[in-house]
């Protein structure tokens, strides 16, 4: 997945903090000037049972590094559940780096605390660097990053800044007044926490500096005011997948307003209608961009309804599989995906039209739909169609393994297959998959040569008869080698017609579609206009 390059200002700040922290540590550990200055700045001795001593002890316990780091990990879980993946990585990385480096330095340097230390369970071990100061500055920076990424209001961030400064002052004065640390220990802790936080944000690709700072251009950022005729965006979202709608809406509105969009149209899907009427409403309102936040099912319905309209589509993955996003290298992090949806390259990809005819119901109108990822007939459709929804919600993709175990003895189907109006051939297949893209979860290359922009569809027919055959087919898929063409057919075409002897279940992009006996697949080249990451090769099969 492509990454934005770190801003020059971010790299400069991080490098400066790291170098300063290293130099300060060397001066404390090997010099004489700073230790001498520390002795002159030592706080007056306090009695442990004095009122001030007890208050300081209470503050020391509340701001204990382990408490702060645990809180940061809780925030990381919160961010991960809201698909702020980069932010979650940064929070975990900053916590591990700050806590681990402080612990390591204390043992390497082995500096004793002042002799007049006010005894406390929160003031044990060696002195340099101050664990409290390290944890406090790390928490202040990282929680500030959370507020920035989630686009909290200007007043919220201002009040937080005041609170963060007061917290740092309280921690610094507490460690000094208790004689828990020398002044240089506290400064070292602040430098270390700042360096670890900045490094974590850069590594995790979380941009929190004001935009006008990022390339060292120090000018005020001008607000963009929508002009008459300004573009308009519709956001279609699945409320079951967008866990924190308030934060999500604030984030999207912020980015749209920055780009001059006006009056965002917010449309929520329902169980009865996963997106079709919402797309129609957006088209009726004449929007210039449609964003979709949801799982594979919601994305399929929205892309199907947008087929042939030419309206740009921006995908914000919010499901369990997110197969279209993974195949097109769209980031799974909400913030990064939103930037791609708004600023990415506008490209055209294919969709596949599926026509299902039920030969047992004479005169019934055929069902016509589209999909962007894959359709399957056979055991995979049975597994997906019988996966417990509540179990899937609780354990994610692992729920499919439970359903797979229940269908391990699924009977093969007898099928007649016609490719591009050629001569039909027959197979006794366990599964047939038609793909617009080729990769499954965990990067498994089911149809490795499939591409979303080649104007073709790819058919895979697996025909194992014994357990040994099933193992061989699985090995062929995972290793991309076709050892036995009788067991695994891979066919590229524009149109595929399949007739099955007995009704069989089918699925579209992971959603059960019902049963079928006669079905036609036909590629629709360039049917969907979509925003993709900026890179030399716009559509990737990996």
N, C-alpha and C positions, 0 to 999 in steps of 0.2 A: 504494500500500500504506500503511495507516495506521501512524503512529508513536506510540509513547508519548511524552508530553511530558517534556523533561529535568527531573530533580529540581531543586528549589529549591536544595538544598545543592550539587549539582553545578554549577549555574549560578553560585552565589555563589563557590565555590572557583575556578572558571575565570576569572570576572570579576576577582576579587581578584588572582590571579596575573598576569593580563594587565596590569592597571593598575600593579601593583608593578613589573613588568618594564619597562614604559614609563617610569615615573618614575625608576627606577634608571638606565636608559640615558641619560636626559636629564641627570641629575646627574653621571654619569661624563663625558659628552661636553661639557657646558657649564659645569660647576661647578669650583670650586677646592678645596673641602674634601676631597672623596674622593681626588683625585689626591695631595694632600698627605699624607693618611692612608696611602695606598698606599706612599709612599716610606718611611714609618716602619716599615711592616710587611714590608718587603722581606726575603727570606731571605738568610742568609749565602752567599757565593759558593762554588761547588764546582768542583773540578778535574774535567775531562771524563773522565780516565783513572782516577780514584779508584774504589775498589770501590763506594762508594755511588752515584757518578755513573753507573757502568755499570748498576747495578741499576735506577736511576731511568729510564735510557734504555730498558731492556727493558720496564718497566712502561708507559712512554709509547707504545711500539710496539704492545704487546698491546691497549691501550685506545684506539688510534687511532680517531677518529670513523668513518672509512670502514669499518673492520673491524666496528664496532658496528652501523652502519647496514645493512651487508650481512647481518649476523646477524638483524636485525629483519625484513628483507625475506624471508629464508628462513623465519622464523617465520610471516610473513604468508601465504606459499605453503602452509605446513603447515595453517594455520587455514582457508584457502579450500578446500583439498582435503577437509577435514572438515566443510564446510558451515557453518563459523562465519564467515559472510560479513561481518557487521557488524564483528567483531573484526579480520578481515583488512583491511577498509577503514581501521579506526582505526590499525592498525600502519603501513600504507603512508602514511596522511595524517600521522601523527606524525613519521615518518622524513623525509618531504619537507619538512614545515614546519620542523622543528628544524634539519635540515641546511641548507635553503635560506635560512631567516631568519638563521642565524648567519653564513653566507657573505655575505649582503647587508649585514648590519650592520658586519661587519669592513671592508668596502670603503667604506661610507658614512662611518663614523667615522674610520677610518684611524689608529687608536691604535698607537703603537710599543710593542714589548715592552721589558722591562727591559734595560738595557745589559749586565748580568752574566748574560745568558741562557746556560744550558748547552746548547751546540749539539746539535741532533738533527733528523733528517728529519721527526720528528713535531712539530716546533715551528718552523714557518715561517709567514710572512705576518703580518698584523696581530694585535693582542692581544685586542681586545674584540669579542664575548664569547669565553670559553674554549670552543673546539670540543669538547675532551675532556669538560669538565663538562656541556655541553649534551647530548652523546651519552650520557654515563653516566646522567644522571638520566632521560633519555627511555627508555633501555633498562630501567632499574629499574622505572619506572612501568608501561611497557607489558608487560613480562614478568610483573609482578605482576597486571596485568589478565588476562593469559592464564590464570594459575593460578586466579584468581577465577572467570572465566567457565567454565573446565573443571572447577570444583568440586574442586580438589585438597584433600587432607586438611588439617585445622587445623595439624598438625605440619609438613607440607610447606611451608605458607605461612609458618609461624613461622621455620623454618630459612632459607627464602628471604629473609625480611625481614632476618634477621641478616646473611646474605651480601650483600644489596643495600647495607645500611648500610656494611659493611666495604669494599665496592667503591667507594662514593662517597668514603669517607674516604681510601682509597688514591689515588684520582684527584686529589682536592683537594690532599692533601699532596704528591703527585708534581708537580703543576703549580706549586705554591708553592715547593717545595724546589729545583726546576730553574730557578727564576726565569723560567719560560716565560710566566707571566702575573702581572699585578698581582692583588692580592686581590679588588679590585672586578671584574676580568674573570671570576674564578671564580664569584663570587656572581651576576654577570649571566648566566653560562652556566647555572647551576642554575635561576635564575628563568625563563630562556627555555625550557629543556627541560621544566620543570614546566608552564609555560603552554601550550606546544605539545601536550604529552601530554594535558592536561586538555581542551583545545579539541577535539582529535581524538576523544576518547572521547565527548564530548557530541554532536558533529556526527554521529558514526557510530552513535549511540544504543546505546552499550555502558554498561551500568549496573554499576559495580563497588563503589560505596559500600555499607556495610551497610544493610539495609533500614530499620533504625530511624533512620538518618541522613538518609534521602532527603528527608524533608519537615521536617527540622530538629527532630525529636522525639527528644531525647537520652535515651532509656531503653533498658535492656538488652532484647534480643530473647529471648522465651521459646521454648524448644524445644517442638515439638508432639509429644506422645506418643500413639501410636495407642490408641484406646479399644476395648473390646469392641464388635464390630459395625462397626468402622471400614471405610471403603470400600477396595476392592482394585482394582488396575489390571493389565491384561495388556499387555505390549509385544511386538508382532510385528514382527520386523525381518529384512531381507534382508542376510545377511552379505556379499554381493558389493557392496552399496551403502554399508553403514556401515563405513567404512574403519578407524576407530579405535574398536572396540567397547568397550574398557576406559574410555576417556574418555566415550563416549556413555552407557554404563551408569551411571557415577559421576554424570554430569550429571542424568540422569533420576531416579535414586534420590534425589538431593539434593532436587530439586523436589517429588517425591512425598512424601518424609518430612516436608518443611516443611508440607505440607497435610494431614498426618494419615493418609496411606494406609498400608496394612500389606501385608507379604509380596507384593511385586511378582512377577507371573508372567511370566517371560522365555521367549519362544517364537521359535525361529529357523526361517525358511523353508528349504526345500530345492529342488533342481532338479525333483524329482519332484512336490513339493507346494508351490506358491508361497503357501499361506496358508489353505486351506480347513480342514484338520484342526486348524491352530493356532487358528482362530476357534472351532471346535467345542469344543476343549479349554478355551478361555477361557469360553465359555458354560456348559459343564458345571461349571466351578469357580465360577460365579456372580459374575463380576467386574462392577464398576460402570462401568468405562471401558476402552476398547481404544485403545491408541496403535499406529500403524503407521509404521515408518520404511523406506521403500523407493521404488522407481521406480513409473511408471504401471502396470506389469503387476501388481506386488505389491498396490498400492492397489486396483486393480480387483477382484482376487480377494477381498481382505479385505472391501471394501465390499459385494460381491455376497453373501458369506456372512453379513454383518450385516444384510442387507435385511429389514426388518420386525421386527427384534428390539427396537428402541427403545434399545439400548445405545449411549451416546454414543461417537462415534468421533473421535479426535484424529489429525490428519495431520501427519507430520514429513517434508517432501519430501527425498528422497535420490537421485533419479534424474537422467536426462538431460533429459527433457522437463518433468516435474512439471506437466502441463497442468491437472489438477484444482485444484491449489494456486494456480496462476496465475489461473485463472478465478474463484476464490473469494477472491482477495486474501489467501490464507494466506502468511505470510512464508516466503521461501526460506532465511533464516538459521535454523540449527538451534535456537539459543537462543530466538529470537523465536517460532518455530513451536511450540516446547514450551510457552511461556507461553500462547499462544492455545489449544493443546490442553487445558491445565489450567484456564485462567481465562476462556476466551472464552465467547461467547454460544452456548448450546445451541439449534440450529436444525434444521429438517427440510428436506432437499432431495430431489428426485426421483431415481430411477434408471430406466433403460430395460431392460425385459425383452426378450431376443432368443430366438426359437425358430427353430432351423435344422432343416429337413426335407430329407432327401436322397431325391428322387423316384426315383433309380436303385436304391435298396435298399428294396424293398417290405417293410413290416412293421417296419422299423427304428424304434426309439424316437427321437423328436425330441430334439435337444440344446437345453437351456434354460439360459440364463445371464443375467447383468446387466452393465451397464456404466454408468459415471458421466460419461464425457466424450463420446466419439464412436465410432461404428462406421462402417467404410467398405467398400464393395465396388468392385472394379475396380483401377485403376492404383495408388492409394495403398496398398491392401492388398498388391499385388505388390511395391511398393517396400519396404514395411516387412518383408514376409515374406522377402525376399532380401537384406536388409542384413547384411553380414558382422558377426558379433557381436564378433570380436576388433578389427576396425577401429572399430566403434562405441565399444568400451571405450577405444581409444587416442585417437580424435579427437572423440568425442562426436557431436553432431548432424550434423557434416560428413559422416559416413559415409552418411547418407541421400542426399546429392547424388550419390555414386558409384553407388548403386543406381538412383537416378532416371535417370541417364544411360544405364544398361543397359536401362531399360524405356521409353525415350522413344517407341518405336513400338508401345506396347501397343495391342492391338486393342480397339475399342469393343464393348460388349455390348448385346444386344437384351433389353429388360426390359419386363415388364408390371407396372404399379404400381397398387395399390388403396389409397386413403386413406379411413380411417374408414368402411369398408364402402360407399363410394360407387362410382361408375362407373369401371372400370379405364381407364387410359390407357397408351400405349406410348411408349417412348423408346429411342433408340440412344445409349447413354451411355458416356462414358469413365470416369466415376466417380459413385458415389452415396454420400452421407454422411448418416447420421442422428446428430443431435447433441442432447445434453442441455445442453451449454454451447457457446459459439460461437467462442472464440478459440484460434488455434494459436500455435506458437512465434513469438516476437518481436511478439506482439500482432496477428497477421494475423487480420482479422475474417472468417473463413470463413462463419459464420452469425451475424451481429452481433446479431440480435434474440433469440437463444436465451438462456434463463434457467434456472437449475437448480431454481427453486422455483415455476414457473408451471403445473405440472401438464400440460405439453405437451411433445412432442418436435418437432424441426425437421428436415425433409428437404431436402437440396440435391442436385439432379441436374444434372450438367454434361454437355452433349451437343455438344461441338465436333467438326467433321468435318475441318477443314483446319488448317494451321498458323496462318492468320490468325484462325480461330475460337478456337484455344487461347490466342493472345495476348489476344484480346478477353475471354475468360472470366477469364483471370488479372487483367486490368485491372478487370473488374467486381468481383472478390473484394477486391482491394486498395483500390479507391475506394468500395466499397459501393454502386455504382450498377448497376441492372439495365437496361442499354441494349437488350438483345435477349432477350426472354423465351423464345425458341426455343432459345437456347444454355444458359440457366441458369434452372432452376426452384427456387424457395424455397417450401416448403410447411410449414405448421404443422398438427399433428394430434395425436390421442391414440393412433392405431394406424396402422401402415403395413405392407402386405403387398407383397412383391416376388418375382416369378418371373422367372428368367433362362433364356434359351434354352439356353446352354451353361454348364457348371460354371465358377464364377469364385471367385477368392480373396476372403476377407473378413478384416477386422481389428477388434479390440475394444480401444479405448484404447491403440493402438500395438502390440498383440501380435497376431501372426498366429493366426487361428482355424481355418484350413483352407480348404476349398472349400464352396460352397453353390450350390443352384439355386432353392430356395424358402425364404424367410426372412420372419419376422414380427417387427416391432418394436412394443412397447406400453409406454407410460409407466406407471410405478408411482409415483403422487404421494406425496411425503413418506416414501419408503421408508427413507431413511438419516438417522439422527440424528447430527449432526456439530457440532463446536465451530468457530465462526467468529470473526474479529476483532470487537471491540466497535466498532460504528459505526452511524450512523442507518439505512443501507441494508445489510442483512445479507448479501445475495447480489448480487454485481455481475456484469455481463456483460463487464466490461473488465478 
